[in-house]
Amino acid sequence: MKNAIFAGVTFFFAALFACNGIQEGKILFESKCAQCHKLELSFKETRNLTEWRKITQRMAGYSHGGITGKEAEKIAKYLAKKK
């Protein structure tokens, strides 16, 4: 019984953490990427995580420090999950 409760609690926090990561990626996307891009154009793109990573890392380079590598990764994960 204790193992089942522990597993349930662990799953809950893992799911909560994952949602927060995606939500953070969404916030970063909306605040950072909108400075140069029309956001709706990104939603027309269907790319996988590897492709979005390449793009967001390239954009981070163009931003001259405005987007960190960690932020680019969070944005890439958000964009890869959106459908």
C-alpha positions in Angstrom: 0.0 0.0 0.0 2.8 2.4 0.9 4.5 1.7 -2.4 1.3 2.5 -4.4 0.9 5.8 -2.5 4.5 6.7 -3.1 4.3 5.8 -6.8 1.1 8.0 -7.1 2.7 10.9 -5.4 5.9 10.6 -7.4 3.8 10.4 -10.7 1.9 13.5 -9.6 5.0 15.6 -9.0 6.7 14.4 -12.2 3.6 15.4 -14.2 3.4 18.7 -12.4 7.1 19.4 -13.1 6.6 18.5 -16.8 3.6 20.8 -17.1 5.6 23.6 -15.5 8.4 23.1 -18.0 6.1 23.3 -20.9 4.3 26.3 -19.5 7.7 28.0 -18.9 8.6 27.2 -22.5 5.3 28.8 -23.7 6.0 31.9 -21.6 9.5 32.2 -23.0 8.3 31.6 -26.5 5.7 34.3 -26.2 8.0 36.9 -24.6 11.3 36.2 -26.3 10.3 35.1 -29.8 7.6 37.7 -30.3 10.3 40.4 -30.3 11.3 39.4 -33.8 8.6 37.0 -35.1 4.9 36.7 -35.6 4.1 33.9 -33.3 1.3 32.4 -35.4 3.8 31.5 -38.1 5.6 29.1 -35.7 2.4 27.2 -35.1 2.1 26.4 -38.9 5.5 24.6 -38.7 5.5 20.9 -37.8 9.0 20.0 -36.7 10.4 17.5 -34.2 12.4 18.3 -31.1 15.7 18.0 -32.9 14.7 20.4 -35.6 13.3 22.9 -33.1 16.5 22.7 -31.0 18.6 23.6 -34.1 16.4 26.6 -34.8 16.1 27.9 -31.3 19.8 27.6 -30.7 20.4 29.5 -33.9 17.9 32.2 -32.8 19.6 32.3 -29.4 22.9 33.2 -31.2 21.1 36.0 -33.1 19.7 37.4 -29.9 23.2 38.3 -28.5 22.4 37.0 -25.1 18.7 37.8 -25.1 17.9 34.1 -25.1 20.1 31.7 -23.1 20.8 28.1 -24.1 18.6 26.8 -21.4 15.7 29.1 -22.5 16.2 28.0 -26.1 15.9 24.3 -25.0 12.7 25.1 -23.1 11.3 26.9 -26.1 12.2 24.0 -28.4 10.5 21.5 -26.1 7.3 23.7 -26.0 7.3 24.0 -29.8 7.8 20.3 -30.4 4.9 19.4 -28.1 2.4 21.8 -29.5 0.1 20.5 -32.1 
